[in-house]
Amino acid sequence: MKIKFFKNSMLITTVVIYILFCGFLFLMQKSIIYYPDNQDFEQCAGFRDYEKINYNGTRFYLKKGSVDKVIAYYHGNASSACDRSFCKSSFEQSKASIIFVEYAGYSNDNKKPSKKLILKDVQNVVNYIQEKSFKDVVVYGQSIGSGAASYHAYIGKVDSLILVTPFSSLADVAQSKYKIFPVKLLLTENYNNVKWLQGYKGKLVILHGDNDSIVPHKFSQKLFDKVFTLDKEYVLIKGVGHNDIWMSEEFVKRVEELCKG
């Protein structure tokens, strides 16, 4: 009887812990996904030579170039757009107008980041680009920014889409990290790139490091296989992971070539 009672108690305890952890994942998912910092948007030294724009509540750094071509940059889930100023020269070589998008909840913004607010930022950027009547639209998205970029292509005109360390869906990646939990059912902050790119017909280039342990490249390969545009290319960069891909000369060269068109 004691053994049976002990086994039942252990089973109940295990089930309770399992349910509690599921609740933790559900309630804390925004804190798990997004890592904003308190960088002052207006005081970003790296974008001192760019205009600071607030368009319908969405902030971005703008460098005016060609009135016909624009590049929109969506960054990853950590830090801020300001921290991406190190790579701006690679985009500036195109002579296009350039937009580095900041997300709601990032850079001394008192909101809490969320999929809903980030997709609203994307909508505002799409509206701004349409308002300026750019003819050639290039969109770059890295990591979770690939979700924003894919959504941009879903709702707006995009001629060339550059996705770096992307995923098929955030739910796929999350499920691989928490295998025994029903993450796909719990995740409301899902970015479904496969869904958003089903009808995309422009140019698509995916670049991914072969040593990426945060978003393994099998997830970007899955995305690539499920996008049916005829003009697409998959580039696997050797010897780099998720956060050091910009250290690769091959990667930087490819981005510069793609932006120049």
Secondary structure, DSSP 4 states (H G I P E B T S, - for coil): -HHHHHHHHHHHHHHHHHHHHHHHHHHHHHHHH-EE----GGG-GGGTTSEEEEETTEEEEEE--EEEEEEEEE--SEE-GGGGGGGHHHHHTT-EEEEEEPPTTSSS--SPP-HHHHHHHHHHHHHHHHHHT-SEEEEEEETTHHHHHHHHHHHS--SEEEEES--SBHHHHHHHHSTTS-HHHH-SS--BHHHHTTT--SEEEEEEETT-SSS-HHHHHHHHHH---SSEEEEEETT--SS-GGG-HHHHHHHHHHHH-
